[in-house]
């Protein structure tokens, strides 16, 4: 189930939860074993072996949970930057080391199936009550709690503590697979959008070995890629190096978008395979992102999902 974007609001018919900044994952529990599937329906089980430890704290024979895989700071706030170190690691030995040095936690916030019964058509208030009854919190597992009604106050409190935002969920709603509805409304502290990387500009000075900026695009209503701006800020040194390696593997000789693209240095075009999340202040009249800033690489999102903001 997906969420629409909106502004903070109060409504006694809604639950309000923190927006957990991590990897969305469905958790399957059967015969004492945990399996994980990310939002692209790919198996992520082997990437997080420490989550097998929670199998004895799910009080059910079978269950399907919805939640988020996160790395938590000492104050309980998710740290996406640290979680990124866990992405794309396939080597069993390396995964084992990371499970100890950068352990993850599964935040369970919905229950879709329990003991042979699908419950997605049951109201959220009932699903969460049943979820809380079968989840015993401890290392690697917490219950995604909520407050009722006071979304505006909760948004201010959550973002002041370091959370990215809040999601409001209609308490009587059913679980709607794969769709964005008004049942779930996400509110972020800043506007963000997911963009397709279609190229990069040549770096200068300290960035000569990586790149100057990423050339961004998104799909219009006709399924055509449109240039929406360039982003050159917000990158850590690690992100610069990591992105440069990924970009070097998908270079192409032909432009990935039509029309002119402003850039102070030469552009290298790449195939439209990488997705990045970018924060921005506004969208200009000609469809460009105003003051864009890189937030993160989205390995969990397909390029075709990136629509014009």
URKA-V223270 format. One record per pair of residues at least 4 apart in sequence whose C-alpha atoms are under 8 Angstrom apart, sorted by the first residue. I is the first residue (numbers start at 0). J is the second residue. D is the distance in whole Angstrom. If there is no record, write none. Layout:
BEGIN
I/J/D  I/J/D
END
This chain:
BEGIN
0/174/6  0/175/5  0/176/5  0/177/5  0/178/6  0/179/7  1/176/8  1/177/6  1/178/6  1/179/5  1/180/7  1/183/7  2/166/8  2/178/8  2/179/5  2/180/6  2/181/7  2/182/8  2/183/5  2/184/5  2/185/6  3/179/6  3/180/6  3/181/6  3/183/6  3/184/5  3/185/6  4/184/6  4/185/5  4/186/6  5/184/6  5/185/6  5/186/5  6/185/8  6/186/5  6/187/8  7/150/6  7/151/5  7/154/7  7/186/6  8/149/8  8/150/5  8/151/5  9/13/8  9/148/5  9/149/5  9/150/5  9/151/6  10/147/8  10/148/5  10/149/7  10/150/7  11/147/6  11/148/4  11/149/7  12/147/8  12/148/7  12/169/6  12/170/6  12/171/8  13/147/6  13/148/6  13/167/6  13/168/5  13/169/4  13/170/5  14/145/6  14/146/6  14/147/5  14/148/6  14/167/6  14/168/5  14/169/6  14/170/6  15/145/5  15/146/5  15/147/6  15/148/7  15/149/8  15/150/6  15/153/7  15/165/7  15/166/6  15/167/4  15/168/6  16/143/7  16/144/7  16/145/5  16/146/7  16/165/6  16/166/5  16/167/6  17/145/8  17/157/7  17/162/7  17/163/8  17/164/6  17/165/5  17/166/6  18/162/7  18/163/6  18/164/5  18/165/5  18/166/6  18/185/8  19/67/7  19/69/7  19/77/7  19/162/7  19/163/7  20/67/8  20/69/7  20/77/6  20/78/7  20/79/6  20/162/8  20/163/7  21/67/6  21/68/6  21/69/5  21/70/7  21/77/7  21/78/8  21/79/6  21/82/7  22/37/7  22/67/5  22/68/5  22/69/7  22/299/7  23/37/6  23/38/6  23/65/8  23/66/6  23/67/4  23/68/6  24/35/6  24/36/5  24/37/4  24/38/6  24/65/6  24/66/6  24/67/6  24/68/7  25/35/6  25/36/5  25/37/6  25/38/8  25/63/7  25/64/6  25/65/5  25/66/6  26/33/7  26/34/6  26/35/5  26/36/7  26/63/6  26/64/5  26/65/6  26/66/7  27/33/6  27/34/5  27/35/6  27/61/8  27/62/6  27/63/5  27/64/7  28/32/6  28/33/5  28/34/7  28/54/7  28/60/8  28/61/5  28/62/5  28/63/6  29/33/7  29/60/6  29/61/5  29/62/7  30/60/7  30/61/7  31/54/6  31/55/7  31/60/8  32/51/7  32/54/6  33/44/7  33/50/7  33/51/6  33/54/6  34/42/8  34/43/8  34/44/5  35/42/6  35/43/5  35/44/5  36/40/5  36/41/5  36/42/5  36/43/5  36/44/7  37/41/5  37/42/7  37/43/6  37/299/7  38/299/6  38/300/8  39/299/6  39/300/7  39/301/8  43/47/7  44/48/7  45/89/8  46/85/7  46/86/8  46/87/8  46/88/7  46/89/7  46/94/6  47/94/7  47/98/7  47/103/7  48/94/8  48/95/7  48/98/7  49/98/6  49/102/7  49/103/8  49/139/7  50/54/8  50/103/8  50/104/7  50/105/7  50/139/6  50/140/8  52/139/7  53/57/7  53/137/8  53/138/8  53/139/7  53/140/6  56/133/8  56/134/6  56/135/5  56/136/7  57/133/6  57/134/5  57/135/6  58/132/8  58/133/5  58/134/6  58/135/8  59/113/7  59/114/6  59/133/6  60/113/8  60/114/6  61/112/8  61/113/6  61/114/5  61/115/7  62/110/8  62/111/8  62/112/5  62/113/4  62/114/6  62/115/8  63/110/6  63/111/5  63/112/5  63/113/7  64/107/6  64/108/8  64/109/6  64/110/5  64/111/6  64/112/7  65/107/6  65/108/6  65/109/5  65/110/6  65/111/7  66/105/7  66/106/5  66/107/4  66/108/5  66/109/7  66/143/8  67/105/6  67/106/5  67/107/7  68/103/6  68/104/6  68/105/5  68/106/6  69/77/6  69/78/7  69/79/7  69/82/7  69/103/5  69/104/5  69/105/6  69/106/7  70/77/6  70/78/6  70/79/7  70/81/7  70/82/5  70/101/7  70/102/7  70/103/5  70/104/6  71/75/5  71/76/5  71/77/4  71/78/6  71/103/7  71/104/7  72/76/5  72/77/6  72/78/6  76/160/8  76/161/6  76/162/6  77/162/7  78/82/7  79/83/6  80/84/7  81/85/8  81/101/7  82/86/7  82/101/8  82/103/8  85/94/8  85/97/7  85/101/8  86/298/8  88/93/7  88/94/6  89/93/8  89/94/7  90/94/6  91/95/6  92/96/6  93/97/6  94/98/6  95/99/7  96/100/6  97/101/5  97/102/7  98/102/5  98/103/7  102/139/8  103/139/6  104/138/7  104/139/4  104/140/5  104/141/7  105/139/6  105/140/5  105/141/6  106/140/6  106/141/5  106/142/6  106/143/6  107/140/7  107/141/6  107/142/5  107/143/5  108/127/7  108/130/8  108/142/6  108/143/4  108/144/7  109/123/8  109/126/6  109/127/6  109/130/7  110/118/8  110/119/8  110/126/6  110/127/7  110/129/7  110/130/6  111/117/6  111/118/5  111/119/5  111/126/7  111/174/8  112/116/5  112/117/4  112/118/5  112/119/7  113/117/7  113/118/8  118/126/7  119/126/8  119/173/6  119/174/5  119/175/8  120/173/5  120/174/6  121/125/7  121/126/7  121/172/8  121/173/6  121/174/8  122/126/6  122/170/7  122/171/4  122/172/5  122/173/5  122/174/8  123/127/6  123/169/7  123/170/5  123/171/6  123/172/6  123/173/6  123/174/7  124/128/6  124/170/5  124/171/6  125/129/6  126/130/6  127/131/6  128/132/6  129/133/7  130/134/6  131/135/8  131/142/7  134/141/8  134/142/7  135/140/8  135/141/8  136/140/5  136/141/5  136/142/7  137/141/7  146/153/8  149/153/6  150/154/6  150/165/8  150/167/7  151/155/7  152/156/6  153/157/6  153/165/8  154/158/6  154/164/6  154/165/6  154/186/8  155/159/6  156/160/6  157/161/7  157/162/5  157/163/8  157/164/7  157/165/7  158/162/5  158/163/6  158/164/6  158/188/7  163/187/6  163/188/6  164/185/7  164/186/5  164/187/4  164/188/6  165/185/6  165/186/5  165/187/7  166/183/7  166/184/6  166/185/4  166/186/6  167/182/8  167/183/6  167/184/5  167/185/6  167/186/8  168/172/8  168/182/6  168/183/5  168/184/7  169/182/5  169/183/7  172/182/6  179/183/7  180/184/8  187/191/8  189/278/7  189/279/7  189/280/8  190/278/6  190/279/6  190/280/7  190/281/8  191/276/7  191/277/5  191/278/4  191/279/6  192/276/6  192/277/6  192/278/7  192/279/8  192/305/8  192/308/7  193/274/6  193/275/6  193/276/4  193/277/6  193/297/8  193/305/6  193/306/8  194/215/6  194/216/6  194/217/6  194/274/6  194/275/5  194/276/6  194/277/7  194/302/8  194/305/6  194/306/8  195/215/6  195/216/5  195/217/6  195/271/6  195/272/7  195/273/6  195/274/5  195/275/7  195/302/6  195/305/7  196/213/6  196/214/6  196/215/5  196/216/6  196/269/8  196/271/6  196/272/7  196/273/6  196/274/6  196/275/7  197/213/8  197/214/6  197/215/6  197/216/7  197/255/6  197/256/7  197/268/6  197/269/5  197/270/6  197/271/5  198/213/6  198/214/5  198/215/7  198/255/8  198/266/7  198/267/5  198/268/4  198/269/5  198/270/8  199/210/6  199/211/7  199/212/6  199/213/4  199/214/5  199/266/6  199/267/5  199/268/7  199/269/8  200/210/6  200/211/5  200/212/5  200/213/7  200/214/7  200/262/7  200/263/8  200/264/6  200/265/6  200/266/4  200/267/6  201/207/7  201/209/8  201/210/5  201/211/5  201/212/8  201/264/6  201/265/6  201/266/6  201/267/8  202/206/5  202/207/4  202/208/7  202/209/6  202/210/4  202/211/4  202/212/8  202/264/8  203/207/4  203/210/8  203/211/7  206/210/6  206/211/6  207/211/8  209/239/6  209/240/6  209/243/6  210/239/7  210/243/7  211/231/6  212/229/6  212/230/5  212/231/4  212/232/8  213/229/5  213/230/5  213/231/6  214/226/8  214/228/6  214/229/5  214/230/7  215/226/6  215/227/6  215/228/5  215/229/6  215/230/7  216/224/6  216/225/5  216/226/4  216/227/5  216/228/7  216/256/8  217/223/8  217/224/5  217/225/5  217/226/7  217/227/7  217/305/5  217/306/5  217/307/5  218/222/5  218/223/5  218/224/4  218/225/6  218/303/7  218/304/8  218/305/6  218/306/5  218/307/6  219/223/5  219/224/6  219/225/7  219/306/6  219/307/6  220/306/8  224/255/8  224/256/6  225/256/6  225/257/8  225/307/8  226/256/7  226/257/8  226/260/8  226/287/8  227/286/6  227/287/4  227/288/6  227/307/8  228/287/5  228/288/6  228/291/8  229/291/8  230/277/8  230/291/6  230/292/6  230/293/6  231/292/7  231/293/7  232/291/8  232/292/5  232/293/6  233/292/5  233/293/5  233/294/6  234/238/6  234/239/6  234/293/6  234/294/8  235/239/6  236/240/6  237/241/6  238/242/6  239/243/6  240/244/6  241/245/6  242/246/6  243/247/6  244/248/7  245/249/7  246/250/7  246/269/7  249/269/5  249/270/5  249/272/8  250/267/7  250/268/6  250/269/4  250/270/6  251/267/8  251/268/6  251/269/5  251/270/6  252/267/8  252/268/7  252/269/8  253/268/7  254/268/6  254/269/8  255/268/6  255/269/7  255/270/7  255/271/7  262/266/7  271/302/7  272/301/8  272/302/6  273/296/8  273/297/8  273/298/8  273/302/7  274/296/6  274/297/5  274/298/7  274/300/7  274/301/7  274/302/6  274/305/8  275/293/7  275/294/7  275/295/6  275/296/4  275/297/5  276/293/6  276/294/5  276/295/5  276/296/6  276/297/6  277/291/6  277/292/5  277/293/5  277/294/5  277/295/7  278/291/6  278/292/5  278/293/6  278/294/7  279/288/6  279/289/6  279/290/5  279/291/4  279/292/6  280/288/7  280/289/6  280/290/6  280/291/7  281/288/6  281/289/5  281/290/8  282/286/6  282/287/5  282/288/5  282/289/6  282/308/8  283/287/5  283/288/6  283/289/6  300/304/7  301/305/8
END
